[in-house]
């Protein structure tokens, strides 16, 4: 771009743009009135002084947010799981014997411990293993026992998701934050209908597997959290991505307590 044109772009002062906190005369046009969806769905821009550094850089083993810039610290989660990608952490709860292989029975037990009951736990185990067993296989032949290999969990990424997991199973804070800036007006929670809007907005064309996968995952998340006030809290969702909330919910259910500790930080 010629210097003169670049200067005009920097000084033009887009009313719908975003100003970099360190360069007040530089405007990043993130929306245009001719395309209303760019105004409605706002990208995440870290506020000045944010502790969430380089949010567009994927984290291999941490799931940070604006409010939790160091990821999950409760019970030393981040340190204990530093050897796993965030996507592997997400399914760690279901690996009952810690051998890196998740059997259909493991998934059933995991969902049952989270309160899904017999029927829904069976359905979840069937859907998950019929779709994810072969992509995570260690060879060309399918596993007749439909096991899932955690070492290849990154192969289970599908279209129509939020992009919070990248194709290698890392966690992208920028994409996580945009769940809320794009679909929840920047609030610290997501309602049911905002979640529906998100699922519609994230769909890719001609991708029924991706559509179904996203609906299943977010539907299961809603049922698991089951917010009494209709609000899925931001940190509960973040802790779902790294799997830490599964242990909390299972422990609380075993004690007969309310399953979703929305008032607690992870």
Buried (B, 14 or more C-beta within 10 A) or exposed (E): EEEEEEEEBEEEEBEBBBBBEEEEEEBBEBBEEEEEEBEEBBBBBBEEEEEBEEBEEBBEBBBBBBEBBEBBEBEEBBEEBEEBBBBBBBBBBBBBEEEBBBBBEBBBBBBBBBBBEEEBBBBBBBBBBEBBBBBBBEEEEEBEEBBBBBEBBBBBBBBBBBBBBBEEBBBBBBBBBBBBBBBBEEBEBBBEEBBEBBBEBBBEEEBEEBBBBBBBBBEBBBBBBEBEEEBBBBBBBBBBBBBBBBBBBBEBBEEEEEBBBBEEEB
